[in-house]
Amino acid sequence: MSPVISKLFEYCVMEKYSSYFSNNDLQFGFKEKLGCSHAIFALRQCVEYFVSRGSSVFMAALDATKAFDKFNHVQLLDSCVM
């Protein structure tokens, strides 16, 4: 399936059913008026809090940019039906 078609489908689903979806206050992606800058701010505040109190902070990051554009959506849906 074309990534453009799947994005259009996702947009239509979100428009129609977004009121039924639940999310967490710690989620920044796919929410109106929130984005990467908000997530970075929250991360910096958390790190600064613990560092100022003498703790070590370890973190890992995963760049999942376009992660879902690189697999076969039809095959995924077929495997869910089985």
Buried (B, 14 or more C-beta within 10 A) or exposed (E): EEEEEBEEEEEEEEEEEEEEEEEEEEEBEEEEEEEEEEBEEEBEEEEEEEEEEEEEEEEEEEEEEEEEEEEEBEEEEEEEEE
